[in-house]
Amino acid sequence: MRNVGVPVLGLTWYSLIDQVDWNIGLARKEGTVNGCGLFDPDRNPRPVAEAYRKLLREYGNITIVPHGELFEQTSRPATLKVDM
């Protein structure tokens, strides 16, 4: 997406664990588990968890700040690592 100009800043998945009773908009308490999370209520990963892990491995090194590799987090005053 970035190659065609879409400003992708990160990846997220909602939700971490399955939702309960979202199929009825939380109108009443039925206890129906909606399997949409990365993990089930017992913290077992769903198949999508591995797919998401692969995305993070492939694209997780992309910085949010363009050319952010020029900077580092430190307690020292901010300085550029390259000459301008």
FIKOLZA-1660 file (N, C-alpha, C; in steps of 0.1 Angstrom, whole numbers, plus 5000, padded with zeros to 4 digits):
% residues 84
   i   px   py   pz ch aa at
   1 5008 4988 5000  A  M  N
   1 5000 5000 5000  A  M CA
   1 5009 5012 5000  A  M  C
   2 5020 5012 5007  A  R  N
   2 5028 5024 5008  A  R CA
   2 5034 5026 4994  A  R  C
   3 5037 5016 4986  A  N  N
   3 5042 5017 4973  A  N CA
   3 5033 5025 4963  A  N  C
   4 5020 5025 4966  A  V  N
   4 5011 5033 4958  A  V CA
   4 5006 5046 4964  A  V  C
   5 5013 5050 4975  A  G  N
   5 5011 5062 4982  A  G CA
   5 5001 5063 4994  A  G  C
   6 4997 5051 4998  A  V  N
   6 4988 5051 5010  A  V CA
   6 4997 5052 5022  A  V  C
   7 4994 5062 5031  A  P  N
   7 5003 5064 5043  A  P CA
   7 5000 5055 5054  A  P  C
   8 5005 5042 5053  A  V  N
   8 5003 5032 5063  A  V CA
   8 5013 5035 5075  A  V  C
   9 5007 5036 5087  A  L  N
   9 5015 5039 5099  A  L CA
   9 5017 5027 5108  A  L  C
  10 5009 5017 5106  A  G  N
  10 5011 5005 5115  A  G CA
  10 5000 4995 5112  A  G  C
  11 5000 4984 5119  A  L  N
  11 4991 4974 5118  A  L CA
  11 4984 4971 5131  A  L  C
  12 4971 4968 5131  A  T  N
  12 4964 4965 5144  A  T CA
  12 4954 4955 5141  A  T  C
  13 4950 4947 5151  A  W  N
  13 4939 4937 5150  A  W CA
  13 4930 4940 5162  A  W  C
  14 4917 4940 5159  A  Y  N
  14 4907 4942 5169  A  Y CA
  14 4898 4930 5169  A  Y  C
  15 4898 4922 5179  A  S  N
  15 4903 4925 5192  A  S CA
  15 4913 4914 5195  A  S  C
  16 4920 4916 5206  A  L  N
  16 4930 4907 5211  A  L CA
  16 4924 4893 5214  A  L  C
  17 4913 4894 5221  A  I  N
  17 4906 4881 5225  A  I CA
  17 4892 4882 5218  A  I  C
  18 4885 4870 5217  A  D  N
  18 4872 4870 5212  A  D CA
  18 4862 4879 5219  A  D  C
  19 4852 4883 5212  A  Q  N
  19 4842 4892 5218  A  Q CA
  19 4830 4883 5224  A  Q  C
  20 4824 4887 5234  A  V  N
  20 4812 4880 5239  A  V CA
  20 4799 4888 5237  A  V  C
  21 4790 4882 5231  A  D  N
  21 4777 4888 5229  A  D CA
  21 4777 4900 5219  A  D  C
  22 4787 4901 5211  A  W  N
  22 4787 4912 5202  A  W CA
  22 4777 4910 5190  A  W  C
  23 4774 4897 5188  A  N  N
  23 4765 4894 5177  A  N CA
  23 4751 4900 5180  A  N  C
  24 4748 4903 5192  A  I  N
  24 4735 4909 5196  A  I CA
  24 4737 4923 5201  A  I  C
  25 4748 4929 5198  A  G  N
  25 4751 4943 5203  A  G CA
  25 4751 4945 5218  A  G  C
  26 4755 4934 5225  A  L  N
  26 4755 4935 5240  A  L CA
  26 4741 4938 5246  A  L  C
  27 4731 4935 5238  A  A  N
  27 4717 4938 5243  A  A CA
  27 4713 4930 5255  A  A  C
  28 4719 4918 5257  A  R  N
  28 4716 4910 5269  A  R CA
  28 4728 4901 5271  A  R  C
  29 4728 4894 5282  A  K  N
  29 4739 4885 5285  A  K CA
  29 4735 4871 5282  A  K  C
  30 4741 4866 5270  A  E  N
  30 4739 4852 5266  A  E CA
  30 4751 4844 5267  A  E  C
  31 4763 4850 5267  A  G  N
  31 4775 4843 5268  A  G CA
  31 4780 4837 5254  A  G  C
  32 4775 4842 5243  A  T  N
  32 4779 4837 5230  A  T CA
  32 4792 4843 5227  A  T  C
  33 4802 4834 5224  A  V  N
  33 4816 4838 5221  A  V CA
  33 4816 4840 5205  A  V  C
  34 4820 4852 5201  A  N  N
  34 4822 4855 5187  A  N CA
  34 4837 4854 5184  A  N  C
  35 4841 4844 5177  A  G  N
  35 4855 4841 5174  A  G CA
  35 4861 4851 5164  A  G  C
  36 4864 4863 5169  A  C  N
  36 4870 4873 5160  A  C CA
  36 4884 4878 5165  A  C  C
  37 4888 4873 5176  A  G  N
  37 4901 4877 5182  A  G CA
  37 4913 4869 5178  A  G  C
  38 4924 4874 5181  A  L  N
  38 4937 4867 5179  A  L CA
  38 4937 4855 5188  A  L  C
  39 4931 4855 5199  A  F  N
  39 4931 4844 5209  A  F CA
  39 4917 4842 5214  A  F  C
  40 4914 4829 5218  A  D  N
  40 4901 4826 5223  A  D CA
  40 4901 4830 5238  A  D  C
  41 4890 4828 5245  A  P  N
  41 4889 4832 5259  A  P CA
  41 4899 4825 5268  A  P  C
  42 4903 4813 5264  A  D  N
  42 4913 4805 5272  A  D CA
  42 4928 4808 5268  A  D  C
  43 4929 4819 5260  A  R  N
  43 4942 4824 5255  A  R CA
  43 4949 4815 5246  A  R  C
  44 4942 4806 5239  A  N  N
  44 4947 4798 5228  A  N CA
  44 4947 4806 5215  A  N  C
  45 4958 4806 5208  A  P  N
  45 4958 4814 5196  A  P CA
  45 4949 4808 5185  A  P  C
  46 4942 4817 5178  A  R  N
  46 4934 4813 5167  A  R CA
  46 4943 4813 5154  A  R  C
  47 4939 4807 5144  A  P  N
  47 4948 4806 5131  A  P CA
  47 4952 4820 5127  A  P  C
  48 4943 4830 5129  A  V  N
  48 4947 4844 5124  A  V CA
  48 4958 4849 5132  A  V  C
  49 4961 4844 5144  A  A  N
  49 4972 4849 5152  A  A CA
  49 4985 4847 5145  A  A  C
  50 4987 4835 5139  A  E  N
  50 4999 4832 5131  A  E CA
  50 5000 4841 5119  A  E  C
  51 4989 4843 5112  A  A  N
  51 4989 4852 5100  A  A CA
  51 4993 4866 5104  A  A  C
  52 4988 4871 5116  A  Y  N
  52 4992 4884 5120  A  Y CA
  52 5007 4885 5124  A  Y  C
  53 5011 4874 5131  A  R  N
  53 5025 4873 5135  A  R CA
  53 5034 4874 5122  A  R  C
  54 5030 4868 5111  A  K  N
  54 5038 4868 5099  A  K CA
  54 5038 4883 5093  A  K  C
  55 5027 4889 5094  A  L  N
  55 5027 4903 5089  A  L CA
  55 5036 4912 5097  A  L  C
  56 5036 4910 5111  A  L  N
  56 5045 4918 5119  A  L CA
  56 5060 4915 5116  A  L  C
  57 5063 4902 5114  A  R  N
  57 5077 4899 5110  A  R CA
  57 5081 4905 5097  A  R  C
  58 5072 4906 5088  A  E  N
  58 5075 4911 5075  A  E CA
  58 5076 4926 5075  A  E  C
  59 5066 4932 5082  A  Y  N
  59 5065 4947 5081  A  Y CA
  59 5068 4954 5094  A  Y  C
  60 5071 4947 5105  A  G  N
  60 5072 4953 5118  A  G CA
  60 5085 4962 5119  A  G  C
  61 5094 4961 5109  A  N  N
  61 5106 4970 5110  A  N CA
  61 5104 4983 5103  A  N  C
  62 5092 4985 5098  A  I  N
  62 5089 4998 5091  A  I CA
  62 5086 5008 5102  A  I  C
  63 5093 5019 5102  A  T  N
  63 5092 5029 5112  A  T CA
  63 5079 5038 5109  A  T  C
  64 5073 5043 5120  A  I  N
  64 5062 5052 5118  A  I CA
  64 5066 5065 5113  A  I  C
  65 5078 5070 5117  A  V  N
  65 5083 5083 5113  A  V CA
  65 5091 5081 5100  A  V  C
  66 5088 5087 5089  A  P  N
  66 5096 5086 5077  A  P CA
  66 5111 5089 5080  A  P  C
  67 5120 5081 5076  A  H  N
  67 5134 5083 5079  A  H CA
  67 5137 5083 5094  A  H  C
  68 5129 5076 5102  A  G  N
  68 5130 5076 5116  A  G CA
  68 5143 5068 5121  A  G  C
  69 5149 5061 5111  A  E  N
  69 5161 5054 5115  A  E CA
  69 5173 5064 5117  A  E  C
  70 5170 5077 5114  A  L  N
  70 5180 5087 5116  A  L CA
  70 5181 5091 5130  A  L  C
  71 5171 5087 5139  A  F  N
  71 5171 5091 5152  A  F CA
  71 5171 5079 5162  A  F  C
  72 5174 5082 5174  A  E  N
  72 5174 5071 5184  A  E CA
  72 5168 5077 5197  A  E  C
  73 5163 5068 5205  A  Q  N
  73 5157 5072 5218  A  Q CA
  73 5168 5071 5229  A  Q  C
  74 5171 5082 5236  A  T  N
  74 5181 5083 5245  A  T CA
  74 5178 5094 5256  A  T  C
  75 5185 5094 5266  A  S  N
  75 5183 5105 5276  A  S CA
  75 5192 5117 5273  A  S  C
  76 5200 5116 5263  A  R  N
  76 5208 5127 5259  A  R CA
  76 5200 5137 5250  A  R  C
  77 5204 5150 5249  A  P  N
  77 5196 5159 5241  A  P CA
  77 5196 5153 5226  A  P  C
  78 5185 5156 5219  A  A  N
  78 5183 5151 5206  A  A CA
  78 5193 5157 5196  A  A  C
  79 5199 5149 5188  A  T  N
  79 5208 5153 5178  A  T CA
  79 5206 5144 5165  A  T  C
  80 5209 5149 5154  A  L  N
  80 5208 5141 5141  A  L CA
  80 5221 5132 5140  A  L  C
  81 5219 5121 5134  A  K  N
  81 5230 5112 5132  A  K CA
  81 5237 5114 5119  A  K  C
  82 5231 5122 5111  A  V  N
  82 5236 5125 5097  A  V CA
  82 5239 5140 5096  A  V  C
  83 5247 5144 5087  A  D  N
  83 5249 5158 5084  A  D CA
  83 5238 5163 5075  A  D  C
  84 5234 5175 5077  A  M  N
  84 5224 5181 5069  A  M CA
  84 5230 5192 5060  A  M  C
% end
